[in-house]
Amino acid sequence: MLKQVRRAIIPNVQIAVVDHEALTREFIVNVMMYSVNREILVFESVDGLQNFMGQGKSVHMVLSAVHFPGKSGFELLRFLKKEKPQTYFVAMSANPADEIPATELGADAFLGRPFALKDLFDLVQRFVVEDHACADSSH
């Protein structure tokens, strides 16, 4: 007898990873693709995601570094919470002190670097799978 281990996730879920470090981006994207079995949108800069969204496209969840050359992840967080408040935002930083401003600006979660694979899986479970199940049951 087969036992269903995972519930279905949001159909066509859009998850974006924003990080200027190629190795970090690649690692997160690979883990997320495995976790949700979907293509993950990848951006090297805050401007990249903002330009994408400026074309009328949207994302359900953003995992973003907070420190970049140029615009910061904090600026992206402010933008998303103003323009697309339903978008989940996960701030990532090696500096634990960044958790306070990220939370104050409305981040839904904070990942301190380095982080464990389990932490990424837990975020997907919480924000993608469980939230969608709650949304479905309210219809």
N, C-alpha and C positions, 0 to 999 in steps of 0.2 A: 504494500500500500504506500502510495506517495504522500508525503507530508509537505504542505506548502510552507516554505520557510520565510519567504518575504511577500508582503502585500504589494499590490500594484502601486506604482508611483504616478504622479501627475502625467497624463498623456502629453507628449511633446514638451516636457519640462525643459526650460532653458536655464542653464547654470553657467555663470561667467567667472573665470579666474583672471585676476588682474595683478600682475607681478612683473617687475622689470628684470628679475633674475631668471634666466632661461632654465636652469636645472630645477629650481623650485617650482616654476610653472609646469614643467614637464612631469615632475613627480605628482603634483596635485591633480593635474589633468588625468594622468593614468589611473590614479586611485579613484577619482570621481567617475571616470568612464566605467570602471569595473563596478563601482557601487550602484550607479543608476542605469548602466547599460545604454547610455546616450552619448552623443557627441557633446563635448564641452566647449563653450566659446572661450577663446583665449585672447587676452589683450596685454600688451607690454606697458601700456600707460593708461592713466586716467582719461586722457583725451580720446584714446582709442575707443573705450567703452561709451563715453559721452557722445562721440560722433555716431557710433552704431545706434544708440538710443535716439539720437536726433533724427534718424531716418525713419522714425515711427516704430522701431523694433523694441521689444521688451525682454527682460529676463526675470526669472522668478527668484533667483538667489545669486548673490555676488560674494565671492571670496576674494578679498583684496588685501595686499600689503598696505601698511599705512605710510611707509616712507618710500618716496620715489624721487628721482630727479624731476624737477618741474612740479606739477600739481601733486598734492599729497592724497593719500587714501582718505584722510579726514575731509578734504574738499569733496571727494567723490561721495562720501557718506552724507554730507550736508545736501548735496545735489539730489541724491536718490531719495532721502527722507522728505525733501520738499516736493520733488517732481513725481516720484513713484513710491509713495510710502508703503505700499504693499510688498515691495521687494525686500527680501531678507538680505541682510548685510552681515558678513562675517569679517571682522578685522583681524589681520595677522601681523604680529610683530615680535621681534626678539627682545624688545624692551617691555618688561611687565608694567612699567609706569604708563604705557600707552593704553592700557585697558580702561583707565578712568575716563580720559577724554572720549574714547571710542564709545563707551557706555553712555556718557552724558549726551553725546551727539545722536544717540539712537541705535547704535550697533546691536544686532540681535544676539551676537556671540563674539567672543574674543578667543583667538588661538595664539597662545604663546609659542614662539619658535625656540627650539625645535619641538614639534608635536608628534604624537603617536598616530599611526593609521587609525586606530580605534576612535580617536577624537574626530577625524574626518567622517568616518562611518556614522558616528553618533549624531553629527550635525545633519547629515543627509536624512537619517532616520527621523530626527526631530522635526526638521523644517520641510522636508519634502514628503516623506511617506506618511507620518502621523498627522501633519497638518492637512494633507489632502484627504485622509480618511475622515477627519473631523468635518471638513467642508462637505464631503459627500453625504455624511449622515445628517447634515442640517437641511438637506433638500427634501 
